[in-house]
Amino acid sequence: MGAGRGGYPEKERVRSRSPTGAQVSSAELFSGASVRLCGLKGAAHLNGMTGTCGDFDSAKERWIVRIENGEQKSLKAENLEVEVRPEADKEAMSEVDAEDCARMASDQESGFVHCDSLASARAFLEKKESRLEFGGVNDSDERARCLDLVCEILAASERKLRGLSFAACGLTAPELRRLAGALKEGSGPQLAAFGISKNPGVEQGAWLELFEAVPRKVLWIDFGDNQLSDADIAPLIAGLEGREELDKLYIDGNRLRDLSKLCVALPDTGVTNLDLGDNALDDAALQDLAVVLLQTVVTILVLGSNPVSKDGVSALFEMLPRSSLDTLYLDNTAVDDDCLQVLGGVLSESKLTELHIDSTKISDEGVRALLPHLASTELTYIDISGNNISDETTTMLESTVSLQRGGDGLGDDTIAEEEEKEDENGEEVYRTSEPVKIQCEEASGKGKGEEAAC
């Protein structure tokens, strides 16, 4: 992530990517492979849809495939085309792939280290690292060796691991079941952080066994980007009640539509950081969540990239003064100027310090209407990028913020000087006493150029 005008670092939610390319029907199938359905006659309406291979049923000689619409089908290899990238794209995508293999380790303050092999894991263990994330270990033999190491460590009574994560490793159902068994032994129940992410296409029964084995005292759970349905993830939600020590719950990048069970469990947990981004949540789900948030201690809520309308967003905004929320992500949703009008009416009474409304439906008119309401807010960061907001409106926002925070209204230079001084003193950057950081398009014309922090 780069820095823009004023020297502020870009702050963005790290999302998974699913690049596609040419299809090669003769390519070898494997668990975790992205495929496209073809040649189906009895269910011709599924032809052309994409999915992910799970386990291979050797008795029926069919692959269990999780389709993009959430259905699970048992299909012959002849009806599946593996999606692979063109040769010209492979080298260019190599660095992106490395980033895509990280989840917990992408948080630099988490203490997790990224392991791409057995050798790297052993090297980190020798350095007394206790939070390991295996990322992108897709070779079945190498993955098996890594799993052997993990199971050996967990079986011991001495606690050597505090955190364990597998991201984009293509774990199979038998491997998930083996891991579930290991979590119940030795030091397994003492894990403080646990996650399996970017691992779609595994049968529901294996997930059930794993969810039931998640340590009760865990502080951080990450099951993001697994394309799990409401039914798939229900056992995990059912096991949340009473987890007062649980702080972070990441279930983004799945296919969740119904939050009713989560709304029942959430008030009986200690969750402060909840990531529900990149699901299929609609207004009804958002309204249910808005009501129950008042009974929770959630302070960070991620809802970006969900198909909610402005009505659902407005309902969420209306409850802000009665909630504990201080950070809210609504990027890539239907937030519009009407929503900003609702926000303006409650912002001064809320605890909100950070707001992400990038790539939404807001306009210059909505942003300008919000300006008078910023005088008594606690906002320290607002992201309006990806909305074609004009330089003139952005300058007005910067000047308004600067004046309201005791500056001279000069905009970028004043704000940049304030932050540089704070940094030199080694103090916390994002504080309510500081000027607001505004994320917007680079000043090279309306909506032009790369996104930068203004």
N, C-alpha and C positions, 0 to 999 in steps of 0.2 A: 504494500500500500504506500502511496506516495504522499507528499505534502503539497498543499496548494498555496494560494495567496495568504499571507499572514503567517505562514510556517506551520499551520496546524495539520496534524496527521489525519488522514481520512479514517473514519470509523465506519465500518460496515459489517453486516452480518455475513459470516462465511457460509455459503450455501453449496450444496453438492451440484456437480454438473453431470449431465448425461449426454455427452457427444455421441453422435451417430455418424455412420458413413455408409460405404457400399456394403451390399449384402452378398455373401458367398455361401451358397447352399451346401457346398462340399466341405466347409470348414468343420473342424471337430467340435462337437458339443461337449460342454462341461457345466458343472454346477456353478451358477452365477453368471453364465453367458447371457448376453442380451440377444434376443431372437425376434424374428418377425414371422408371423403365422402365414402359411400359404398352402394352397392345394386342398383345403378342406371342402368337402361336399355337403355333408350333413349339417354343418355349421358354417356355411359359406360367409355369413355376415361377420365372422371373426377374421377372415383373411385380410391381411394388411396390418392388423393390430400388432403391437410390440409386446414383449413380455420378458420374463427372466426365468431361466431354467433352475429348477430346484434339484431334487434327487431323481435318480434313474431307477425305475421299477423294473428290475431284471426279469421278474416273472412275466410281466406283460410286455416287456421290451418297449416301454414308453417313458417319456420324460414328464415329470410334474412341472407344469409351467404356470407361473403367476402372471396373468395378463394385465394389461394397463387399466382395464375397467374394473379390476379387483377380483375377477373370477379366477379360479384355479382349475386347470384342465390337464388331463392325462393324454399326451399327444405322441404320435410316432415321429421319429427323427426326420422322416421324409416330408413332414408338414412344418418343419422349422428351418429357417434360414438364419444363420449366425450373422449378426451385424458386426462388421469390422471396419476400421478406419482405412481410408486409402493410404497407400505407402507414403505418399507425399506429405500426409498429415502426421504420421507417427512421430517423427523426430520433433516436429513443432509442438506436439502435445505432451512430450515426455515430462517437461517441467510441471505442467498443469496436473498431470497424473500424480506426481509426487505430492503436490499440495492436496489433491483429492483423497489421498490415503490417510489424512490426519483428521482427527476429531478432537478428542480430549487433549492431545498434544499440541493442537493449534492454539490453545490458550497458554500463553507463555508464563502465566502465573500459576498454572495448575500443578507444576512439578512433574508432569508427565514427560517422558522421553520417547522419541520415535524409534522403533526397532523394525528394520526391514529384513532381518534374518536372524537365525539362531546365534550366529557369531556376534552380531551387534547387541543382542539381548544379554549374552554372557558378559560382554565387555562392560555394559552398563551395570550389571549386577556386581561386578568386581569393584566398580566405583561406588558401590553402596546406594545406587539409585533404587528406589522402591516403588516407583510408579511407571509401569511399562505399557506402551501402546504399540502393538504389532500392526503395522500398516502396509497394505498391499502385498502381503505374503501369499501369493496366489498359487505358487508351485505346491502341489499336494504333498510331496515328500518333505519339502522344507517346512510347510505348515504343520505337518504331523510331528516333526522334530521340535518345533516351537511349542506345540501343545503338550508334548511329552515333558518338556522343561517346566512349563507352567503347572501341570498336574503334580509333578515331583515336588515343586516348591510348596504348593498348597497342601499337599499331603503331610508335610512336616509340621510339627507343633510350633517351631520357631517362626515368628512372623517376619518374613523377608519382603513380602509384597503388601503395599498399602493401597495400590491402585492397579487395575488391570483392564485393558481395552483391546479389542480387535476391530480394526476399521478396514473395510474393503479387502478382506482376506478370503471371501468366498467360503466361509465355514459351512460344512454340510450338516444335515440333521444328526448323523451319528456323532459328529464332532461337538455339536451343541450339547447333545445328551452327555457326552463324556465330560465336558466342561461343567455341566450342571452337577454331576456327581462329585467332581473335584471341589466345587464350592462348598459342599456340605461337610468336607473332611478337614482335619488338621487346622490350619490357620485360615482356611477359606472363609469362614464366617466373620473373620476380622477385617476383611477388605473395607476400605473407606470409600472407594470409588470403583465402579464397574460399568462396562459398556460393551455392547456388540452393535456396530453401526455399519451402514453401507453394505448390508449383507442380505439382499432380497432373495426370494425364491425358495425359502426353506419351509417345510410343512409345518402346519400349526401345532401338531403334537410336540415337536422338538422345542418350539418356543415356549409352550406351556411348561415343560419340565425345567427349562432354564429360568423362566420367570419365578417359579416356585422356589428356586434355589438361590435367588438374589439375597445376599446377606441382610439381615434385619437392621443392622447398625450402619448401613452404608449412607454416606453423605451426598453422593453424586451418582445418579443413574443416567446413562445415555443409551437409548435405543433408537437413535435417529437414522433417517434415510434407509429404512428397511422395507418400505412399501407395505407395512402391516395394516390390515383392516381393523375395524372396531372389534370384530369377533376375535381376531388374532391377539390383540393387545389387551382384551378384557381381563385375563388372569393377572397381568401386571397391575392394572388399575385396582383390581379387587384386593391386591396385596399391599396397597399403599396405606390404608387406614392404620393409624397408630404409629406410623414412622415419623416420630417427632424430630428425629435427628436428620432426616433427609432434607437437604438444602437445595440441590439442583436436580431438576427433572427435565430431560431433553427427549421429547418424542416427536420431533419435527421430521419432515420428509417421509411421512407415512400416508395412509389413506383415511385418516380419521374424519368422521362426519358427525358423530354423536358424542357429546361431552357429558351426558347426564350422569354416567357412572363416575367420571372424574370429578364432577361437581359435588358428588356425595362424599368422596374420599378426601378431597383436597383440604377442607377445613381441619381435618384430623391429622395433618402432616405439618412439618416445619419448612415446607418448600417456600423459598424466597425467589428463586430463579426458575421460571417456567417457559420452555420453548415449545410452542405449538405451530411454528411456522411451516409453510409448505405442506399443508394438509388439504382437506376438502371441507373445511368448516364454513357453514352458512350463517345467516343472520340469527336463526333460532339457537344455534350452538353458542354464538357470541353473546346473545342476550342472557342465556343460562349462565354463562361464565361471568358476565358482568354482575349478576346478582350475587353469586357465591363469592366473588372476590372480596366482598365486604367482610366476609367471615374468615379470611385467610391472612397470611403474612407475606404474600407475594409482592415483591417490590420491582422485579424485572419480568416483563411479559413480552414474549415475541409472538406476533400473529401475522407477520408478513407473508405474502403470497398465498392467501386464502381467498376463496370466492365470496367474500362478504360485501354487502352493498352499503350505501351511505347510512341506511337506517340502522344496521347493526353497529356500525362505527359510532354513530350518534348516541346509541344506547350505552356504549362503552364510555364515551366521553362524559355523559351525564353523571355517571357514578364515580368519576375520578375524585371529587372532594371527599368522598367517604371511604376511599380505598387507601392502601399503603403504597400504591404504584409510584415509582419515581423514574422508571425507564420503560418506554413503550415503543415497540417496533410495529409499524403498520405499513411498511414499504410494499409496493406492488399490490395495493388493495384499492377499493373504490372511494377512498377519502377524497372529498371534493370541497368546494367553497362553503356549501351548506354545513358540512361537518366542522369546518373551521369556525363558523359562526357559533355553533354549539360549544366548541372548545373555548372560544373567547369568553363565553359567559361563565365558565367554571374554572378557568385556568388559575386565577389568582387564589382560589380556595384549595387548589390541589397541591400535592407534594411533587409534581412532575419536574424533573431536572433535565431529562433527556428524551427527545421525541424524534422519531424517524418516520417521515411522511414522504420519502423519496419515491419517485416513479409512481405517482398516484394521479389524481385528476384535479389537483388544485391549480389555481391560476393567479395572475398578478392581482386581480381584484380581491380574491380571498385572502391572500397574504397581507395586502394593504389594510383590509378590514380587521385583521388580527392585531395590527401594530398598537392600537390604543390599549389593548388588554395586557400588554407585556410589562407594564410599569411595576406591578407588584408581584411578579411571578418569581419562581425559583429556577426557571429554565437556565441551563448552562450549555446546552447543545441542542441544535435543531437542524435536521437534514431535510432540505427542500430540493435536492438535486433530482435530475431526470424529469422535471416538470416544465421546462422551457420558461422558467421565470426570468423576466428581463433584468438586465444589469441595473436599470433605474430602480426597480422595486427592491432588488437585493441591496443596493446602496442605502435606500430608505430604511430597510430593516436593520442594517448595520449601524446606521446613524442613530436610529431610535434606541437601539439596545445600548449603544455607547453613552448616550445622554442619560438614559434611565439608570445606568450603573455608575454615574459620576464622571463620565469621560467628557470630551469636548465635542463629540459628534463628528469627528473626522473619519470614523470608519476603520478601515483595515489597519493603517499604521498604528493608531492608538491601541487597538486590540492586540496587535502583534507585540508591541512594546510591553504591554502588561504581562503577556504570557512569558516572554523571554526573561523578564525580571523574576517571575515566580519560579521558573525552571532553574535559574542560577542559584536561588536560595534553597533548592531542593524540596520545595513544598508541593503539596498536592495540586495538580493542575485544575481538575474539574471541581470547583467549589462554587457555592451559591453566591459568594461575594465577588466572583469574577465576572467579566463580560461574557456574554453568550457567544459560543462558537457556532457559526452558521455555515452549513455545508450546502454548496450550490454549484451551478455550472461555472466554469472558468470564464473570466471576463474577456471574451472574444466575440461578443455578439450574443443575442438571445438564443439560448439553447445550443450554442456551439461549443466545440472543444471538449476536452476530457473533464470529468467531474473533479472538482478540487474543493478543498476547504477554504472558505473565504475569510 
